Amino acid sequence: MITRRNFLSLGAAGAASLLLGYKSGRAYSEGPEPKSIHTWLDSGKSQIYNYDVDFRINKFPENPPRSWLYYFSLQVNFTGHGEWSHGGIQWAGSKEFRDSGNKGINWGGGSDWAGYGGIGVTNTPFTWETGRWYRFRTWRLDKQKDGLWRWLFAVMDYGSGREFRYGTVRTKSPWIKNAVVFTETGYGVECTSDQTEVEWRSPVFRHTGGKSVPNRGTATYNGTCTPGYHSTNQGLISGNPLRWFHSTNTLRRVDNYTRLWANG
């Protein structure tokens, strides 16, 4: 069973086949895979009930195989019970995405009491576009009669101004502890595959004391690319307002555990 504890070492790309219920009909390609780029968001605040962040894909392979996986996500980690959930844009071979050009939204998570995917899973077609800004939103809803809290994931399209809501997960925890945004790859994507580059901006969260911005952002990586021109990288574009990037097939200039920003 995959749990939140071993999720970080395995990465979403490795674990997502169970969450998506997706099985590839072909073997993985030979060679190392650029599995993940993470930016951890922290603040020292408590009683957090919401996280928002903007996202844009600047570069994406023109015709990636349908068996490949790309996942650009906001993950929230809750305050107890090993609970977490991630939501975002995917290129994936999930059956739900067959009529939307392999594109969709995944929202789901796990816990130490329900396992991987046990607190809820949603795969919804969504024909996202490169060069277009979106906003990811995770929001706590109501407490149900069984004592579990419901959490919504939504995506707002800045071009149209429309927000699309993509289901809920249920937790025992009433609050979010922290968040992380990530770029994941898998199912044949290699370090030398065509470059993917994305931007993140304007992270905010709400708590019982008001509305705040994460005051710390830490870079981490989880993959098999060796240092060099075909590695993965991330970096700060602007500290005020906050804006940063993730990139595959590039020279890494920002090392693991580097603090991209630290305020307060």
LUMVOMI-662288 format. One record per residue: residue number from 1; x, y, z of N, C-alpha, C in turn; residue in three letters. Coordinates in pm, whole numbers, m for minus. Layout:
<markols>
seq,nX,nY,nZ,caX,caY,caZ,cX,cY,cZ,type
NUM,X,Y,Z,X,Y,Z,X,Y,Z,ALA
...
</markols>
This chain:
<markols>
seq,nX,nY,nZ,caX,caY,caZ,cX,cY,cZ,type
1,84,m120,0,0,0,0,88,124,0,MET
2,48,226,m78,120,352,m81,55,446,20,ILE
3,136,504,107,87,597,207,154,731,189,THR
4,108,831,266,168,964,260,316,957,298,ARG
5,353,865,387,491,856,431,585,821,318,ARG
6,550,720,235,640,684,127,606,754,m3,ASN
7,499,835,m5,464,910,m125,576,1004,m167,PHE
8,636,1075,m72,737,1173,m107,862,1108,m164,LEU
9,897,988,m117,1014,921,m172,985,859,m308,SER
10,861,814,m328,824,755,m456,790,860,m559,LEU
11,724,967,m514,683,1074,m604,545,1047,m662,GLY
12,476,1153,m700,342,1139,m755,343,1060,m884,ALA
13,448,1077,m965,452,1007,m1093,456,856,m1073,ALA
14,529,810,m972,536,668,m947,411,614,m883,GLY
15,350,693,m797,234,646,m724,103,670,m796,ALA
16,102,763,m890,m24,807,m949,m94,698,m1028,ALA
17,m21,595,m1072,m86,488,m1147,m192,419,m1062,SER
18,m167,411,m931,m267,352,m843,m383,447,m822,LEU
19,m353,575,m802,m458,672,m780,m545,688,m903,LEU
20,m484,686,m1022,m558,705,m1145,m627,576,m1191,LEU
21,m583,462,m1138,m633,336,m1188,m587,313,m1330,GLY
22,m469,363,m1364,m420,360,m1502,m305,262,m1516,TYR
23,m310,176,m1617,m203,80,m1644,m158,98,m1788,LYS
24,m29,121,m1805,24,138,m1940,39,3,m2007,SER
25,12,m1,m2137,26,m125,m2212,167,m148,m2262,GLY
26,259,m52,m2237,396,m68,m2283,492,m47,m2167,ARG
27,607,m105,m2180,706,m95,m2074,762,47,m2067,ALA
28,812,85,m1949,877,214,m1935,997,222,m2027,TYR
29,1027,341,m2077,1145,360,m2160,1272,344,m2077,SER
30,1377,305,m2145,1506,298,m2079,1553,439,m2044,GLU
31,1630,449,m1939,1692,577,m1908,1630,645,m1787,GLY
32,1702,743,m1731,1654,811,m1610,1535,901,m1640,PRO
33,1450,918,m1538,1331,1001,m1550,1343,1123,m1458,GLU
34,1309,1242,m1506,1309,1363,m1421,1181,1368,m1338,PRO
35,1173,1288,m1234,1045,1261,m1169,976,1382,m1109,LYS
36,1049,1471,m1040,974,1575,m970,1058,1697,m937,SER
37,987,1809,m930,1041,1936,m882,940,1989,m782,ILE
38,983,2014,m660,892,2060,m555,936,2197,m503,HIS
39,841,2284,m474,866,2406,m398,775,2404,m276,THR
40,836,2390,m159,761,2380,m34,727,2520,17,TRP
41,601,2539,60,552,2667,107,521,2658,256,LEU
42,583,2745,333,564,2745,479,543,2887,529,ASP
43,488,2896,649,455,3028,701,465,3040,852,SER
44,456,2929,925,449,2937,1070,310,2968,1121,GLY
45,213,2984,1031,75,3011,1072,3,2880,1103,LYS
46,m104,2890,1179,m186,2773,1212,m331,2801,1174,SER
47,m414,2699,1185,m557,2706,1155,m580,2762,1014,GLN
48,m513,2699,916,m525,2737,775,m637,2655,712,ILE
49,m728,2724,640,m841,2654,578,m847,2672,427,TYR
50,m745,2735,366,m747,2760,222,m604,2782,171,ASN
51,m578,2741,45,m456,2776,m27,m490,2804,m172,TYR
52,m432,2912,m227,m447,2948,m367,m308,2969,m428,ASP
53,m294,2940,m557,m171,2972,m629,m202,2979,m779,VAL
54,m135,3069,m850,m149,3082,m995,m47,2994,m1065,ASP
55,m83,2951,m1188,0,2854,m1261,m13,2877,m1411,PHE
56,99,2864,m1483,98,2875,m1629,202,2780,m1689,ARG
57,165,2709,m1797,259,2625,m1871,317,2709,m1984,ILE
58,448,2731,m1982,514,2808,m2087,565,2721,m2201,ASN
59,617,2602,m2168,668,2509,m2268,616,2370,m2236,LYS
60,576,2299,m2342,527,2161,m2326,556,2086,m2455,PHE
61,595,1958,m2449,622,1881,m2571,505,1887,m2668,PRO
62,534,1896,m2797,428,1911,m2897,340,1787,m2909,GLU
63,400,1670,m2914,322,1547,m2931,375,1437,m2839,ASN
64,361,1453,m2709,408,1347,m2619,324,1221,m2633,PRO
65,380,1104,m2614,301,981,m2619,187,985,m2517,PRO
66,78,922,m2552,m38,922,m2462,m11,846,m2332,ARG
67,90,760,m2333,122,684,m2212,203,765,m2112,SER
68,258,878,m2153,339,959,m2062,251,1030,m1959,TRP
69,316,1074,m1850,247,1148,m1745,319,1278,m1715,LEU
70,241,1387,m1714,286,1514,m1660,179,1560,m1560,TYR
71,224,1610,m1448,130,1653,m1344,186,1779,m1279,TYR
72,107,1888,m1282,145,2017,m1225,43,2048,m1117,PHE
73,85,2048,m991,m13,2037,m884,20,2123,m763,SER
74,m88,2161,m694,m82,2216,m559,m120,2106,m462,LEU
75,m29,2072,m372,m60,1971,m269,m69,2039,m134,GLN
76,m174,2005,m59,m187,2052,79,m170,1933,172,VAL
77,m97,1957,281,m76,1857,384,m152,1901,508,ASN
78,m235,1812,559,m322,1848,670,m251,1825,803,PHE
79,m315,1866,912,m247,1872,1040,m236,1738,1113,THR
80,m307,1637,1069,m299,1510,1140,m335,1391,1055,GLY
81,m315,1270,1111,m360,1144,1052,m293,1112,918,HIS
82,m176,1170,891,m107,1145,765,m186,1188,644,GLY
83,m273,1287,657,m366,1326,550,m303,1431,459,GLU
84,m329,1417,330,m278,1510,228,m365,1496,104,TRP
85,m361,1596,19,m431,1586,m109,m365,1679,m210,SER
86,m359,1633,m336,m301,1716,m441,m401,1733,m555,HIS
87,m399,1853,m614,m489,1882,m724,m419,1965,m830,GLY
88,m445,1936,m957,m383,2014,m1062,m406,1959,m1200,GLY
89,m332,2016,m1294,m344,1985,m1436,m260,1864,m1471,ILE
90,m315,1774,m1554,m243,1653,m1596,m245,1634,m1747,GLN
91,m138,1573,m1795,m137,1498,m1921,m123,1353,m1878,TRP
92,m225,1271,m1903,m222,1135,m1850,m309,1043,m1935,ALA
93,m279,914,m1928,m352,814,m2003,m474,762,m1931,GLY
94,m524,838,m1835,m646,798,m1765,m762,787,m1862,SER
95,m848,688,m1840,m962,667,m1930,m1054,787,m1934,LYS
96,m1060,864,m1824,m1147,982,m1821,m1101,1092,m1916,GLU
97,m973,1087,m1958,m917,1193,m2041,m910,1156,m2189,PHE
98,m966,1042,m2227,m954,996,m2366,m1020,1090,m2466,ARG
99,m1128,1155,m2426,m1199,1243,m2519,m1160,1390,m2504,ASP
100,m1059,1417,m2422,m1014,1556,m2402,m866,1571,m2437,SER
101,m819,1486,m2532,m682,1499,m2577,m578,1465,m2473,GLY
102,m610,1372,m2381,m518,1329,m2276,m504,1432,m2163,ASN
103,m588,1533,m2163,m576,1643,m2068,m689,1640,m1965,LYS
104,m653,1674,m1840,m755,1677,m1737,m706,1733,m1606,GLY
105,m794,1722,m1506,m766,1764,m1370,m774,1642,m1279,ILE
106,m675,1627,m1192,m679,1522,m1090,m682,1587,m952,ASN
107,m771,1539,m867,m780,1586,m728,m804,1463,m642,TRP
108,m709,1435,m554,m723,1318,m469,m613,1315,m365,GLY
109,m626,1224,m269,m525,1218,m163,m535,1092,m81,GLY
110,m464,1092,29,m459,974,114,m439,1009,260,GLY
111,m433,904,341,m421,921,485,m371,791,546,SER
112,m336,796,675,m293,673,740,m411,585,779,ASP
113,m533,637,766,m650,557,803,m728,508,681,TRP
114,m700,565,561,m773,524,441,m683,485,326,ALA
115,m551,498,343,m458,459,237,m450,561,125,GLY
116,m373,526,21,m354,615,m93,m483,621,m175,TYR
117,m536,741,m193,m661,758,m267,m785,739,m183,GLY
118,m769,700,m56,m885,662,24,m971,776,72,GLY
119,m919,899,72,m1002,1011,119,m1077,1078,3,ILE
120,m1053,1027,m120,m1125,1079,m235,m1037,1087,m358,GLY
121,m1095,1064,m475,m1024,1072,m603,m1120,1127,m708,VAL
122,m1075,1226,m786,m1155,1279,m895,m1067,1300,m1016,THR
123,m1103,1242,m1131,m1038,1269,m1260,m1143,1330,m1352,ASN
124,m1118,1452,m1398,m1216,1524,m1478,m1149,1580,m1604,THR
125,m1205,1559,m1723,m1148,1618,m1844,m1140,1770,m1834,PRO
126,m1029,1825,m1882,m1011,1971,m1884,m906,2003,m1990,PHE
127,m945,2069,m2097,m854,2094,m2209,m773,2222,m2186,THR
128,m679,2212,m2093,m591,2324,m2061,m503,2361,m2181,TRP
129,m451,2483,m2177,m369,2535,m2286,m238,2590,m2233,GLU
130,m134,2584,m2316,m9,2650,m2281,m25,2801,m2296,THR
131,56,2876,m2223,53,3021,m2230,m67,3085,m2164,GLY
132,m140,3009,m2082,m264,3058,m2023,m255,3045,m1870,ARG
133,m288,3150,m1799,m283,3148,m1653,m409,3084,m1595,TRP
134,m386,3000,m1493,m494,2939,m1416,m467,2963,m1267,TYR
135,m572,2950,m1189,m555,2960,m1044,m609,2835,m977,ARG
136,m525,2767,m899,m567,2651,m821,m616,2699,m685,PHE
137,m726,2640,m639,m782,2679,m510,m827,2556,m431,ARG
138,m774,2541,m312,m819,2439,m218,m890,2509,m103,THR
139,m1009,2463,m70,m1092,2535,28,m1167,2436,116,TRP
140,m1166,2463,247,m1244,2379,339,m1391,2415,331,ARG
141,m1475,2312,323,m1620,2332,318,m1680,2302,455,LEU
142,m1773,2208,462,m1846,2184,585,m1795,2060,658,ASP
143,m1833,2050,784,m1809,1930,862,m1934,1843,853,LYS
144,m1915,1717,814,m2028,1629,792,m2072,1560,920,GLN
145,m2184,1491,912,m2239,1424,1031,m2147,1317,1085,LYS
146,m2064,1258,996,m1971,1154,1041,m1844,1213,1102,ASP
147,m1837,1345,1113,m1724,1411,1175,m1610,1446,1081,GLY
148,m1622,1411,951,m1517,1439,853,m1541,1575,787,LEU
149,m1431,1642,754,m1436,1770,685,m1424,1749,535,TRP
150,m1501,1825,456,m1491,1821,310,m1403,1937,261,ARG
151,m1318,1905,159,m1228,2003,100,m1248,2006,m51,TRP
152,m1272,2125,m105,m1295,2145,m247,m1165,2180,m319,LEU
153,m1152,2132,m443,m1045,2180,m532,m1110,2244,m653,PHE
154,m1063,2365,m690,m1120,2439,m802,m1008,2498,m886,ALA
155,m1036,2518,m1015,m942,2580,m1108,m1013,2696,m1176,VAL
156,m951,2814,m1167,m1006,2932,m1233,m922,2964,m1355,MET
157,m990,2986,m1468,m926,3022,m1594,m927,3175,m1605,ASP
158,m808,3236,m1600,m801,3382,m1603,m853,3438,m1736,TYR
159,m835,3363,m1845,m879,3412,m1975,m1029,3432,m1984,GLY
160,m1105,3338,m1929,m1252,3347,m1935,m1313,3400,m1806,SER
161,m1235,3395,m1696,m1288,3437,m1567,m1374,3331,m1500,GLY
162,m1384,3214,m1561,m1468,3106,m1506,m1388,3019,m1408,ARG
163,m1455,2976,m1303,m1396,2880,m1210,m1468,2747,m1224,GLU
164,m1390,2640,m1229,m1443,2505,m1242,m1413,2429,m1113,PHE
165,m1512,2362,m1058,m1497,2292,m930,m1488,2141,m955,ARG
166,m1390,2078,m890,m1354,1941,m926,m1365,1843,m810,TYR
167,m1471,1850,m735,m1495,1748,m635,m1429,1777,m501,GLY
168,m1446,1682,m410,m1398,1700,m273,m1325,1577,m223,THR
169,m1242,1598,m122,m1188,1490,m41,m1236,1512,102,VAL
170,m1223,1407,186,m1271,1417,323,m1158,1383,419,ARG
171,m1145,1463,524,m1037,1443,621,m1091,1448,764,THR
172,m1013,1388,853,m1040,1405,995,m984,1538,1044,LYS
173,m879,1586,978,m815,1711,1017,m901,1831,978,SER
174,m909,1932,1065,m985,2053,1031,m901,2162,965,PRO
175,m767,2140,958,m679,2247,910,m570,2194,817,TRP
176,m514,2288,739,m397,2261,655,m271,2299,734,ILE
177,m170,2214,728,m42,2243,794,50,2325,705,LYS
178,69,2280,581,151,2353,484,115,2306,344,ASN
179,185,2359,245,154,2325,106,283,2314,27,ALA
180,273,2250,m91,385,2236,m182,329,2235,m324,VAL
181,398,2303,m416,361,2293,m557,467,2208,m626,VAL
182,422,2123,m720,519,2034,m782,493,2013,m930,PHE
183,600,1975,m999,598,1930,m1138,645,1786,m1138,THR
184,560,1694,m1182,595,1551,m1183,591,1497,m1325,GLU
185,678,1400,m1353,677,1331,m1482,688,1182,m1459,THR
186,648,1103,m1562,661,959,m1549,617,885,m1673,GLY
187,615,752,m1663,570,663,m1771,644,686,m1902,TYR
188,776,695,m1896,854,706,m2018,921,840,m2040,GLY
189,877,946,m1972,943,1075,m1983,1086,1061,m1932,VAL
190,1182,1112,m2009,1323,1101,m1972,1383,1239,m1951,GLU
191,1504,1241,m1897,1573,1368,m1874,1596,1443,m2004,CYS
192,1609,1371,m2116,1635,1433,m2245,1508,1460,m2325,THR
193,1390,1429,m2270,1265,1458,m2340,1249,1609,m2357,SER
194,1169,1649,m2455,1148,1792,m2481,1115,1866,m2352,ASP
195,1165,1985,m2344,1155,2063,m2220,1012,2100,m2185,GLN
196,984,2091,m2055,863,2147,m1998,904,2258,m1903,THR
197,838,2372,m1915,865,2485,m1824,735,2546,m1779,GLU
198,721,2564,m1648,599,2622,m1593,635,2734,m1497,VAL
199,539,2822,m1473,554,2931,m1377,447,2921,m1270,GLU
200,485,2964,m1151,393,2976,m1039,399,3120,m989,TRP
201,289,3171,m937,290,3308,m884,180,3327,m780,ARG
202,197,3430,m701,93,3482,m609,31,3377,m518,SER
203,111,3299,m444,49,3206,m348,m7,3283,m229,PRO
204,m127,3249,m188,m188,3308,m68,m263,3198,5,VAL
205,m283,3219,134,m365,3126,211,m444,3204,315,PHE
206,m553,3142,359,m639,3204,457,m643,3119,583,ARG
207,m648,3188,695,m649,3123,826,m739,3204,917,HIS
208,m757,3160,1040,m850,3229,1129,m802,3369,1164,THR
209,m674,3398,1141,m621,3531,1168,m623,3624,1049,GLY
210,m665,3574,930,m671,3659,813,m615,3593,689,GLY
211,m556,3673,600,m502,3628,472,m353,3656,470,LYS
212,m271,3557,430,m126,3571,436,m60,3514,311,SER
213,68,3546,296,153,3494,189,259,3405,252,VAL
214,291,3289,193,398,3205,248,529,3284,260,PRO
215,591,3281,376,715,3358,394,841,3276,370,ASN
216,823,3148,339,938,3064,306,903,2973,189,ARG
217,995,2963,93,980,2872,m19,1108,2794,m40,GLY
218,1102,2663,m28,1222,2578,m31,1217,2484,m150,THR
219,1328,2477,m225,1339,2393,m344,1383,2253,m307,ALA
220,1313,2151,m359,1359,2012,m349,1333,1941,m481,THR
221,1402,1828,m499,1390,1749,m621,1382,1602,m581,TYR
222,1314,1522,m664,1309,1379,m644,1313,1313,m781,ASN
223,1430,1263,m821,1442,1204,m953,1579,1143,m974,GLY
224,1602,1097,m1095,1725,1024,m1123,1817,1099,m1220,THR
225,1783,1221,m1259,1872,1298,m1347,2000,1334,m1271,CYS
226,2113,1314,m1335,2239,1356,m1275,2263,1502,m1310,THR
227,2343,1573,m1229,2369,1714,m1259,2422,1732,m1401,PRO
228,2374,1835,m1470,2415,1860,m1607,2306,1927,m1685,GLY
229,2322,1931,m1816,2231,2009,m1899,2095,1943,m1920,TYR
230,2078,1816,m1881,1949,1750,m1897,1881,1726,m1763,HIS
231,1912,1805,m1664,1856,1787,m1531,1727,1868,m1517,SER
232,1682,1885,m1394,1567,1968,m1361,1614,2087,m1279,THR
233,1537,2195,m1284,1578,2316,m1215,1455,2396,m1176,ASN
234,1471,2482,m1078,1368,2579,m1042,1438,2704,m992,GLN
235,1365,2813,m990,1429,2936,m944,1329,3049,m929,GLY
236,1369,3147,m850,1285,3263,m823,1294,3363,m938,LEU
237,1180,3408,m987,1174,3512,m1089,1157,3649,m1023,ILE
238,1069,3655,m923,1043,3779,m852,1008,3749,m707,SER
239,1065,3826,m615,1031,3810,m475,912,3894,m432,GLY
240,882,3998,m507,771,4086,m473,716,4148,m600,ASN
241,607,4091,m656,530,3977,m603,603,3845,m626,PRO
242,567,3743,m549,631,3613,m560,600,3548,m695,LEU
243,706,3502,m761,691,3435,m890,813,3348,m912,ARG
244,793,3220,m948,905,3129,m966,872,3028,m1074,TRP
245,973,2948,m1116,954,2856,m1228,1003,2716,m1194,PHE
246,953,2617,m1269,1003,2480,m1272,1038,2446,m1416,HIS
247,1147,2373,m1438,1187,2339,m1574,1253,2202,m1578,SER
248,1221,2124,m1681,1290,1998,m1708,1390,2019,m1821,THR
249,1478,1921,m1842,1577,1922,m1950,1650,2056,m1954,ASN
250,1718,2087,m1843,1786,2215,m1829,1902,2200,m1732,THR
251,1988,2296,m1729,2100,2297,m1636,2051,2338,m1498,LEU
252,2079,2256,m1397,2035,2291,m1262,2130,2394,m1201,ARG
253,2072,2506,m1163,2148,2612,m1098,2107,2633,m952,ARG
254,1990,2579,m916,1940,2590,m779,1944,2451,m717,VAL
255,2026,2433,m615,2047,2302,m554,1931,2260,m465,ASP
256,1929,2129,m436,1831,2073,m345,1838,2143,m209,ASN
257,1723,2169,m151,1707,2233,m20,1747,2380,m18,TYR
258,1761,2441,m135,1786,2584,m141,1661,2662,m102,THR
259,1676,2766,m24,1566,2854,12,1549,2957,m100,ARG
260,1441,2945,m178,1418,3039,m287,1384,3177,m235,LEU
261,1308,3181,m125,1282,3308,m57,1259,3279,90,TRP
262,1286,3378,172,1268,3369,316,1242,3509,369,ALA
263,1121,3533,413,1083,3664,465,1017,3644,602,ASN
264,1071,3710,702,1013,3701,836,1055,3577,911,GLY
</markols>
